[in-house]
Amino acid sequence: MSNSLNTITQNGITQTLDAYNAQNAAANQTANRQLDKNAFLKLMVTQMQYQDPLDPQDNSEYVAELAQFSALEQMTNVSSGVAEVSKLVSNLDTSVLVGQLSSMIGQSLQWNYTYQSQDEEGNPISSTEPKEGKVTGVSISDGTPTVIVDSDGQSYQVSISDVTRVGEIA
């Protein structure tokens, strides 16, 4: 039998009081693991509030703590900015490479095709053979640009590192 006095409904979800308290305790523990500037300031104010009035802390110690925290916050901001710039440069590099690879569309291409087979005992063997075909497109899969090549009625996604020749042999 459920007692409606021991339940809490929030956002259309009804929970027992114990389940609600457990969920909030877990959320508070996760939130409390991060020490941000607000938590730092609360800690400093609490420290000032409960200091010994007969032996107060020197103001220069508080200023030093604030300076250290400010420097840490600035380093965090710089780190975030550098990560954003790195991402932007990576995207730009990929865009330039795709533009360059697009000029290969319609060209004849030769590449080293690696495939797996088995010996008589069933052990895997890796073999490589040259293949040739026409470039029909460019693709980016997981951030890695490749060219799409049609060879003997079959399409292949060819990594740039496997390309051995572009164009016809003169």
C-alpha positions in Angstrom: 0.0 0.0 0.0 1.5 3.4 -1.1 1.3 6.4 1.2 0.8 9.5 -0.8 2.2 11.7 2.0 5.6 10.1 1.4 5.8 10.8 -2.3 7.1 13.8 -4.3 5.9 14.7 -7.8 8.4 16.8 -9.9 8.1 17.4 -13.6 5.3 14.9 -13.8 7.3 12.1 -12.2 6.2 10.7 -8.8 8.8 9.2 -6.6 9.0 8.0 -3.0 10.6 10.4 -0.6 13.6 8.0 -0.1 14.1 7.7 -3.9 13.9 11.5 -4.4 16.4 12.2 -1.5 18.8 9.5 -3.0 18.6 11.1 -6.4 19.2 14.6 -5.1 22.1 13.4 -3.0 23.8 11.8 -6.0 23.2 15.0 -8.1 24.6 17.2 -5.3 27.7 15.0 -4.9 28.4 15.3 -8.7 27.9 19.1 -8.6 30.1 19.5 -5.5 33.0 17.8 -7.1 33.7 20.9 -9.2 35.3 23.9 -7.4 34.4 27.0 -9.4 34.9 30.6 -8.6 31.6 30.9 -6.7 32.6 27.9 -4.5 36.0 29.5 -3.9 34.5 32.8 -2.9 32.0 31.1 -0.5 34.9 29.2 1.0 36.9 32.4 1.5 34.0 34.3 3.0 33.3 31.3 5.4 37.0 31.3 6.3 36.9 35.0 7.1 33.6 34.7 9.0 34.9 32.0 11.4 38.5 33.2 11.9 39.7 33.9 15.4 39.0 37.6 16.1 42.0 37.8 18.4 44.3 36.5 15.8 42.9 37.4 12.4 44.5 36.3 9.1 46.6 38.8 7.3 44.7 40.5 4.4 47.7 39.9 2.2 47.0 36.1 2.5 43.5 36.7 1.1 44.8 38.8 -1.7 47.4 36.1 -2.6 44.7 33.4 -2.6 42.5 35.6 -4.9 45.5 36.2 -7.2 46.2 32.5 -7.4 42.6 31.7 -8.2 42.4 34.5 -10.8 45.6 33.1 -12.5 44.1 29.6 -12.5 40.9 30.9 -14.0 42.8 32.7 -16.7 44.8 29.6 -17.5 41.6 27.6 -17.8 40.1 30.3 -20.2 43.3 30.3 -22.3 43.2 26.5 -22.4 39.6 26.5 -23.6 40.5 29.1 -26.2 43.4 27.1 -27.5 41.2 24.0 -27.8 38.7 26.0 -29.9 41.5 27.4 -32.2 42.9 23.9 -32.6 39.5 22.6 -33.7 39.1 25.5 -36.1 42.5 24.9 -37.7 41.8 21.2 -38.0 38.5 21.9 -39.8 40.3 24.4 -42.0 43.0 21.9 -42.9 40.4 19.2 -43.8 38.5 21.7 -45.9 41.6 22.7 -47.9 42.6 19.0 -48.4 39.0 18.2 -49.6 39.3 21.1 -52.1 42.6 19.8 -53.3 41.3 16.2 -53.6 38.3 17.4 -55.5 40.6 18.3 -58.4 41.3 14.5 -58.7 37.7 13.7 -59.7 37.7 12.2 -63.2 41.4 11.3 -63.0 42.9 7.8 -63.3 44.2 6.6 -60.0 46.4 3.7 -58.9 46.6 2.5 -55.3 47.7 -0.4 -53.2 44.7 -2.5 -52.3 45.2 -4.5 -49.1 42.9 -7.5 -48.4 42.7 -10.4 -46.0 42.7 -14.0 -47.0 43.6 -17.4 -45.3 46.2 -20.0 -45.8 45.6 -23.7 -46.0 45.5 -23.9 -42.2 43.0 -21.1 -41.8 45.5 -18.5 -40.6 44.8 -14.9 -41.8 47.1 -13.5 -44.4 47.3 -9.9 -45.4 48.0 -9.3 -49.1 48.5 -6.2 -51.2 48.0 -5.7 -54.9 47.9 -2.7 -57.2 44.5 -1.6 -58.4 43.5 1.2 -60.9 40.3 3.1 -61.5 38.7 6.5 -61.9 38.1 8.9 -59.1 34.4 9.7 -58.8 34.3 11.6 -55.5 35.8 12.6 -52.2 34.6 11.5 -48.7 35.3 12.4 -45.1 34.9 9.5 -42.7 35.7 10.0 -39.0 37.6 13.2 -39.9 39.8 11.4 -42.5 39.5 12.4 -46.1 39.4 9.6 -48.7 38.7 9.4 -52.5 36.0 7.2 -54.0 37.3 5.2 -56.9 35.4 3.1 -59.4 37.3 0.1 -60.6 35.8 -2.8 -62.7 32.2 -1.7 -61.7 33.0 -1.7 -58.0 33.5 1.4 -55.8 36.4 1.6 -53.3 37.1 4.1 -50.6 40.8 4.8 -50.9 43.0 6.3 -48.2 45.4 9.0 -49.5 48.3 7.1 -48.0 47.6 4.1 -50.4 47.7 6.2 -53.6 50.7 5.4 -55.8 49.8 7.3 -59.0 47.3 10.0 -60.2 46.8 10.3 -63.9 47.7 8.3 -66.9 51.2 6.9 -67.5 52.8 8.9 -70.3 
